[in-house]
Amino acid sequence: MGKAKKKVFSAVKAVKSNARERVGTPPSERVLPDPKQKRINQPKYKETLANLMNKTGEEA
C-alpha cells in the first residue's frame, strides 16, 4: 500500500463544520415551483365578454 495523502487545511470547511456544531445542520432543500411552467399553464389572453356569454349559455 502507498502512503496516505495528506489532508490540506481548508478554512471554508473548518468554518462550516464549526457552524454545524453550534447551530446544527441546515434544513433540507426545498423545491421551488418553476415560474415558466406556471406561465405555460395559464391562457395567453383573457376571454372576451362575448366568449364568456356564449360559454355560459351552452353549459346551462
VOLUM-226332 format. One line per field, with one value per residue (C-alpha): residue number from 1; residue in three letters; x, y, z. Coordinates in steps of 0.05 Angstrom, whole numbers, plus 5000, padded with zeros to 4 digits. Layout:
BEGIN
resi = NUM; ...
resn = ala; ...
east = X; ...
north = Y; ...
up = Z; ...
***
This chain:
BEGIN
resi = 1; 2; 3; 4; 5; 6; 7; 8; 9; 10; 11; 12; 13; 14; 15; 16; 17; 18; 19; 20; 21; 22; 23; 24; 25; 26; 27; 28; 29; 30; 31; 32; 33; 34; 35; 36; 37; 38; 39; 40; 41; 42; 43; 44; 45; 46; 47; 48; 49; 50; 51; 52; 53; 54; 55; 56; 57; 58; 59; 60
resn = met; gly; lys; ala; lys; lys; lys; val; phe; ser; ala; val; lys; ala; val; lys; ser; asn; ala; arg; glu; arg; val; gly; thr; pro; pro; ser; glu; arg; val; leu; pro; asp; pro; lys; gln; lys; arg; ile; asn; gln; pro; lys; tyr; lys; glu; thr; leu; ala; asn; leu; met; asn; lys; thr; gly; glu; glu; ala
east = 5000; 5022; 5025; 4961; 4950; 4959; 4896; 4902; 4872; 4811; 4786; 4717; 4708; 4732; 4683; 4625; 4639; 4644; 4577; 4544; 4568; 4539; 4474; 4461; 4453; 4414; 4344; 4338; 4330; 4260; 4239; 4211; 4158; 4184; 4155; 4159; 4116; 4063; 4062; 4053; 3992; 3955; 3918; 3955; 3896; 3836; 3769; 3725; 3656; 3624; 3661; 3643; 3569; 3568; 3603; 3555; 3495; 3520; 3533; 3466
north = 5000; 5070; 5129; 5163; 5232; 5290; 5329; 5402; 5452; 5488; 5549; 5542; 5471; 5490; 5548; 5505; 5448; 5498; 5528; 5459; 5443; 5508; 5517; 5448; 5422; 5466; 5444; 5402; 5435; 5458; 5451; 5516; 5514; 5533; 5602; 5584; 5523; 5565; 5614; 5558; 5531; 5598; 5621; 5673; 5720; 5735; 5711; 5764; 5781; 5750; 5685; 5683; 5695; 5641; 5591; 5602; 5596; 5528; 5499; 5519
up = 5000; 4985; 5031; 5052; 5021; 5069; 5085; 5063; 5112; 5083; 5121; 5088; 5113; 5182; 5187; 5162; 5210; 5268; 5249; 5244; 5314; 5343; 5304; 5276; 5206; 5157; 5136; 5074; 5007; 4986; 4914; 4887; 4832; 4763; 4743; 4669; 4679; 4715; 4657; 4606; 4642; 4642; 4580; 4538; 4531; 4575; 4548; 4517; 4543; 4481; 4491; 4565; 4549; 4495; 4541; 4599; 4552; 4526; 4595; 4626
***
